[in-house]
Amino acid sequence: MNLDEPTGRPWLTPSSYWPALSAATADLDTPFGVISQPALAYNTHDMLRRANGTTIRVASKSIRVRGVIDAVLKLPGYYGVLAYTLPEALWLAETITDVVVGYPSVDRAALARLATSPELAARVTLMVDSVDQLDVVDSVLAPDKRETVRVSLELNASWRSKILGYTGVYRSPVQSVEDATALARAIIARPGFRLVGMMAYEAQIAGVVNRPTGKPILGRAVDWMQQSSTVELHERRGAVVAALRELTELEFVNGGGTGSLERTASDPSVTEIAAGSGLFGPHLFDGYSHFQPAPAAAYSLSVVRKPAPDMATLLGGGWIASGPPAIDRMPQLAWPAGLEYVSRESAGEVQSPLKGAAAAALSVGDRVWLRHTKAGELSEHLNEFAIVDGDNIVDTMPTYRGEGKAFL
């Protein structure tokens, strides 16, 4: 896969970008997914610019295509993977030498495999936020019967606002310097474990759009929230990292996400940023003011019915994103322009009726392009992606699903 920075930006002209993808994939039967090679290449370099020299660890949950992960990791500025389950991490670590599991694991079979393999134990780092998770590891294999297990401590990066209350996601219970040092001391004192890193994911900064469509006042409020949260987090995270470095040598301090690359890179306590969604550019990121990723990943469905002259019905389409149920969790009707869902059915598992100015012009057999709200979740619906450059398919790459892997 060629990820050299492209000279043009064809996606900025939708009237030619989407028809070119259609021409390249004319012989494929729907549903199928496409990755635009130039759009992906643009996104990889744009993320590096935004990270301003801070290393990016690829968040595999947002990709779930091993060929893409491998290709991105060949670029200077990207290093290592943030996995989402331990079984996935063990699979990736067969060829990737630095894999951090972003969430705690109680998978006993996977823990046993990790703990009995010198190679995997050297390559994979577990995430912990409680001694309870250490107890699980010990219950699988006692310290004197296993390899030393690498662990990273997770700090809760959410903001406790006097006005908004708890702002962010509910992850680690470790909030303060005192919380972090107490857990760190417990890990260091415990046989069979080695504390090597810290993670703090600021979801309220990285994952909340600050230019929601049609809601300018909300956008200004999000700007204030994110700036205020950034100030608080940088001070608190810096203090925690300084305290931990008094206790042990940290190999990495991980933070951020696609939506916060600039802000996280400005925190001197952070050594790397986890990001992945920006590589595919799902439509969730259309609502950010400070960057506009190219729509690199998309999928196509066929019109199979005309229930009325001014309507068209797609086969399938209900590829709904995780998160709070809302309109913005549905796939975006990217092309042709002027299509809308029918409110009583929306995007359905087996059919999606469409209306709008463009629906009348669609015939049975025509195709519609859609973009998923999130990045990696698209890969759970497809066995492979066609890699397209211009109006040609230059490669195909299996998804995790296409390789027979379903980790979560």
DAFEN-V993994 format. One record per residue. N is the residue number from 1. PHI is phi as a letter, one per 30 degrees, with the letter a starting at -180 (NA if undefined). BURIAL is b if it has 16 or more other C-alpha atoms within 10 Angstrom, else e. Layout:
n = (N;N)
phi = (PHI;PHI)
burial = (BURIAL;BURIAL)
//
This chain:
n = (1;2;3;4;5;6;7;8;9;10;11;12;13;14;15;16;17;18;19;20;21;22;23;24;25;26;27;28;29;30;31;32;33;34;35;36;37;38;39;40;41;42;43;44;45;46;47;48;49;50;51;52;53;54;55;56;57;58;59;60;61;62;63;64;65;66;67;68;69;70;71;72;73;74;75;76;77;78;79;80;81;82;83;84;85;86;87;88;89;90;91;92;93;94;95;96;97;98;99;100;101;102;103;104;105;106;107;108;109;110;111;112;113;114;115;116;117;118;119;120;121;122;123;124;125;126;127;128;129;130;131;132;133;134;135;136;137;138;139;140;141;142;143;144;145;146;147;148;149;150;151;152;153;154;155;156;157;158;159;160;161;162;163;164;165;166;167;168;169;170;171;172;173;174;175;176;177;178;179;180;181;182;183;184;185;186;187;188;189;190;191;192;193;194;195;196;197;198;199;200;201;202;203;204;205;206;207;208;209;210;211;212;213;214;215;216;217;218;219;220;221;222;223;224;225;226;227;228;229;230;231;232;233;234;235;236;237;238;239;240;241;242;243;244;245;246;247;248;249;250;251;252;253;254;255;256;257;258;259;260;261;262;263;264;265;266;267;268;269;270;271;272;273;274;275;276;277;278;279;280;281;282;283;284;285;286;287;288;289;290;291;292;293;294;295;296;297;298;299;300;301;302;303;304;305;306;307;308;309;310;311;312;313;314;315;316;317;318;319;320;321;322;323;324;325;326;327;328;329;330;331;332;333;334;335;336;337;338;339;340;341;342;343;344;345;346;347;348;349;350;351;352;353;354;355;356;357;358;359;360;361;362;363;364;365;366;367;368;369;370;371;372;373;374;375;376;377;378;379;380;381;382;383;384;385;386;387;388;389;390;391;392;393;394;395;396;397;398;399;400;401;402;403;404;405;406;407;408)
phi = (NA;c;c;d;d;d;d;c;b;d;d;d;c;e;d;c;d;d;e;d;d;d;d;d;c;e;d;d;c;d;d;b;c;b;c;d;d;d;d;d;d;e;d;d;d;d;d;d;d;d;d;h;j;d;d;c;c;d;d;d;e;d;b;h;b;d;d;d;e;d;d;d;d;d;d;e;j;c;a;i;b;c;d;c;b;d;e;d;d;d;d;d;d;d;b;c;d;b;b;c;d;d;b;e;b;b;d;d;d;d;d;d;d;d;d;c;c;e;d;d;d;d;c;c;c;d;c;b;b;a;d;e;d;d;d;d;d;d;d;d;b;d;e;d;c;b;d;d;c;d;b;b;d;c;c;d;c;d;c;c;d;d;c;c;i;d;b;k;c;c;b;d;d;d;c;c;e;d;d;d;d;d;d;e;d;d;d;d;d;c;d;j;b;b;d;b;a;b;b;b;c;d;d;d;c;d;c;c;d;c;b;d;e;i;b;d;d;d;d;d;d;d;e;d;d;d;d;d;d;d;d;d;d;e;d;d;d;d;d;d;d;d;d;d;d;d;c;a;d;c;d;a;b;c;a;i;a;e;d;b;e;d;d;d;d;d;d;d;d;c;c;a;b;d;a;a;e;d;d;d;i;d;d;e;d;d;c;c;d;c;a;b;d;d;d;d;c;a;b;b;b;c;d;b;b;b;d;a;e;c;b;b;c;d;d;i;k;d;c;d;d;d;j;d;e;a;e;d;d;d;e;d;d;d;a;d;d;j;c;b;d;d;e;d;c;h;d;c;d;c;a;b;d;b;b;j;e;d;d;d;d;d;c;e;j;d;b;b;c;b;b;d;d;c;d;d;d;e;d;d;c;b;d;a;c;d;c;c;b;i;c;b;d;c;a;b;b;d;d;e;e;d;c;i;c;b;c;a)
burial = (e;e;b;e;e;b;e;e;e;b;b;e;e;e;e;e;b;b;e;b;b;b;e;b;b;e;e;e;e;b;e;b;b;b;b;b;b;b;b;b;b;b;b;b;b;b;b;b;e;b;b;e;e;b;b;b;b;b;b;b;b;b;b;b;b;b;e;b;b;b;e;b;b;e;e;e;b;b;b;b;b;b;b;b;b;b;b;b;b;b;e;b;b;e;e;b;e;b;b;b;b;b;b;b;b;e;e;e;e;b;b;b;e;b;b;b;e;e;e;b;b;b;b;b;b;b;b;b;b;b;e;e;b;b;e;e;b;b;e;b;b;e;b;e;e;b;b;b;b;b;b;b;b;b;b;b;b;b;b;e;e;e;e;e;e;e;b;b;e;e;e;b;e;b;b;b;b;e;e;b;b;e;b;b;e;b;b;e;e;e;e;b;b;b;b;b;b;b;b;b;b;b;b;b;b;b;b;b;b;b;b;b;e;e;e;e;e;e;b;e;e;b;b;e;b;b;e;e;b;b;e;b;b;b;e;b;b;b;e;b;b;e;b;b;e;e;e;e;e;e;e;b;b;b;b;b;b;b;b;b;b;b;b;b;b;e;b;e;b;b;b;b;b;b;b;b;b;b;b;b;b;b;b;b;b;b;b;b;e;e;b;e;b;b;b;b;b;b;b;b;b;b;b;b;b;b;e;e;e;e;b;b;b;b;b;b;b;b;b;b;b;e;e;e;e;e;e;e;b;b;b;b;b;b;b;b;e;e;b;b;b;e;e;e;e;b;b;b;e;e;b;b;b;b;b;b;e;b;b;b;e;b;b;e;e;e;b;b;b;b;b;b;b;b;b;b;b;b;b;b;b;b;b;b;b;b;b;b;b;e;b;e;b;e;e;b;b;b;b;b;b;b;e;e;e;e;e;e)
//
